[in-house]
């Protein structure tokens, strides 16, 4: 299999660049997939909602709005 790589016959620098581009594309796809899985989940939505509410309450308290 080692001889069937797409960078066979390239100089070393070109082969390294090609490998890096290929790996970076694979890593990008992997990360995008896992971020989509995380951000599409219910627990993430609930977590974001909770954090936003805390920030809004904190901001209201700073400004003296709705302080009981």
Backbone as a ProteinNet text record, in pm:
[ID]
protein_1_A
[PRIMARY]
XXXXXXXXXXXXXXXXXXXXXXXXXXXXXXXXXXXXXXXXXXXXXXXXXXXXXXXXXXXXXXXXXXXX
[TERTIARY]
81.1	0	84.8	203.1	286	320.5	328.3	366.1	249.1	127.5	11.7	-39.6	42.2	-0.4	-7.4	-96.9	-110.5	10.7	98.6	214.2	341.5	326.2	442.2	500.5	629.6	697.4	711.7	649.4	664.4	793.1	844.4	958.3	907.5	998.1	961	871.6	905	827.6	685.5	669.9	537.1	455.8	520.4	451.8	405.6	490.6	452.6	336.1	341.4	231.9	101.7	109	-10	-67.3	20.9	-24	-88.8	-28.7	-83.9	-220.8	-235	-364.5	-470.4	-431	-523.4	-564.2	-467	-496.5	-579.8	-551.2	-627.9	-773.3	-796.7	-934.1	-1007.3	-939.5	-1000	-1029.2	-936.8	-956.8	-1072.5	-1080.2	-1191.2	-1325.6	-1334.7	-1458.3	-1493.3	-1393.5	-1414.4	-1467.6	-1403.1	-1445.1	-1583.6	-1610.3	-1742.8	-1851.2	-1825.4	-1923.4	-1949.7	-1842.8	-1859.5	-1920.1	-1888.2	-1951.7	-2099.9	-2134.8	-2276.1	-2350.6	-2288	-2351.2	-2374.3	-2274.8	-2286.1	-2389.7	-2380.6	-2467.8	-2611.4	-2634.4	-2771.2	-2839.5	-2769.7	-2825.5	-2910.8	-3002.5	-3091.1	-3014.3	-2917.3	-2844.5	-2766.3	-2715.8	-2642.7	-2737.5	-2853.6	-2953.6	-2992.8	-3014.7	-3050.1	-2936.6	-2814.5	-2699.1	-2687.5	-2703	-2695	-2807.2	-2927.2	-3040.5	-3014.6	-2962.7	-2932.5	-2827.1	-2722	-2615.1	-2665	-2746	-2800.3	-2889.4	-2972.1	-3058.2	-2975	-2867.8	-2780.7	-2718.7	-2676.7	-2617.5	-2720.7	-2841.6	-2946.5	-2982.9	-2996	-3028.2	-2915.3	-2793	-2677.9	-2675.5	-2706.5	-2708.8	-2822.1	-2936.9	-3049.8	-3015.2	-2946.8	-2909.1	-2808.9	-2716.5	-2620.9	-2692.1	-2793.2	-2864.1	-2978.9	-3004.9	-3109.4	-3249.5	-3259.9	-3389.4	-3439.5	-3567.5	-3632.2	-3562.1	-3503.9	-3443.3	-3549.7	-3571.3	-3671.8	-3607.8
-121	0	126.4	118.6	237.7	297.1	216.8	265	321.8	310	358.6	493.7	562.8	692.1	796.7	894.9	996.5	1088.1	1087	1174.8	1103.9	981.4	909.3	989.4	1004.8	1077	1225.8	1277.1	1418.2	1435.4	1556.5	1582.2	1582.6	1568.5	1551.7	1665.3	1790	1905.9	1901.4	1871.9	1862.3	1750.4	1638.2	1525.1	1561.6	1630.5	1672	1770	1865.8	1961.9	1891.2	1796.7	1722	1643.1	1577.4	1500.8	1593	1709	1803.3	1854.9	1885.7	1931.1	1821.9	1700.7	1587.9	1565.6	1568.8	1549.8	1665	1786.7	1900.8	1893.8	1848.3	1832.7	1724.7	1615.3	1508.6	1556.3	1630.3	1682.9	1782.2	1867.6	1962.9	1891.1	1789.1	1710.9	1644.5	1587.7	1521.9	1621.2	1736.4	1836.6	1892	1920.6	1970.9	1870.1	1744.4	1640.4	1636.8	1634.9	1625.2	1752.9	1868.4	1992.2	1992.5	1941.4	1931.2	1838.8	1727.3	1632.2	1698.9	1770.3	1836.1	1946.9	2035.1	2152.7	2119.5	2004.6	1963.9	1886.6	1866.7	1785.4	1869.5	1801.6	1868.4	1923.8	1848.1	1894.4	2021	2034.5	2155.8	2275	2254.7	2361.3	2405.7	2308.4	2340.6	2414.2	2371.5	2436.5	2581.6	2604.8	2740.5	2826.9	2771.8	2846.1	2885.2	2791.8	2818	2928.4	2921	3021	3158.7	3164.3	3291.9	3352.7	3270.3	3320.5	3376.9	3307.5	3356.6	3491.1	3502.6	3628.8	3740.8	3711.7	3813.8	3858.4	3763.5	3797.6	3881.2	3841.5	3917.2	4058.2	4073.6	4206.5	4290.2	4229.8	4301.9	4347.3	4263.5	4299.4	4414.1	4414.3	4524.6	4656.5	4653.4	4775.9	4809.1	4719.8	4744.2	4717.2	4637.5	4602.3	4476.4	4475.8	4358.7	4309.6	4397.9	4357.3	4359.4	4246.1	4237.2	4255.1
0	0	0	60.3	72.2	-63.9	-164.8	-297	-376.6	-325.3	-399.4	-347.9	-270.9	-216.7	-326.8	-313.2	-417.2	-428.1	-328.9	-332.5	-380	-432.2	-485.1	-601.2	-600.3	-707.1	-680.1	-575.2	-540	-460.8	-464.3	-377.3	-233.6	-140.5	0.7	50.9	20.1	66.9	10.8	-117.5	-178.5	-114	-86.6	-24.6	115.4	192.5	327.1	321.8	229.8	215.8	179.7	88.3	45.9	163.7	240	356.3	459.7	484	581.5	537.9	411	360.3	373.7	342.8	354.1	500.3	590.8	733.1	789	745.9	797.3	750.8	629.7	581	660.2	688.4	768.8	910.6	969.5	1104.1	1106.9	1007.4	999.1	990.8	906.9	896.6	1028.9	1094.9	1223.3	1326.4	1337.5	1435.7	1404.5	1279.6	1241.9	1278.4	1252.1	1285.5	1435.9	1514	1659.3	1717.7	1662.2	1708.9	1674.4	1557.7	1520.3	1615.8	1650.1	1742.2	1877.7	1925.9	2056.7	2052.8	1955.2	1952.7	1914.9	1855.7	1821.7	1934.4	2045.1	2152.9	2247.7	2315.2	2410.9	2529.3	2581.3	2698.4	2668.2	2545.5	2509.2	2502.8	2444.6	2437.4	2578.4	2667.7	2806.3	2877.3	2852.8	2913.8	2868.1	2738.3	2685.1	2742.3	2749.1	2803.7	2949.7	3027.1	3168.5	3182.5	3102.6	3109.3	3066.8	2963.1	2916.4	3023.9	3088.4	3195.4	3310.7	3347.3	3454.1	3415.9	3292.3	3246.4	3246.5	3201.8	3200.1	3340.9	3433.3	3571.7	3632	3607.4	3657.5	3602.7	3476.5	3413.3	3471.5	3492.9	3552.3	3693.9	3769.3	3905.4	3905.9	3810.7	3800.3	3775.3	3692.9	3656.2	3752.9	3848.4	3945.3	3892.9	3790.1	3732.3	3800.9	3838.3	3898.8	4024.6	4101.4	4227.5	4334.7	4401	4506.9	4642.2
[MASK]
++++++++++++++++++++++++++++++++++++++++++++++++++++++++++++++++++++

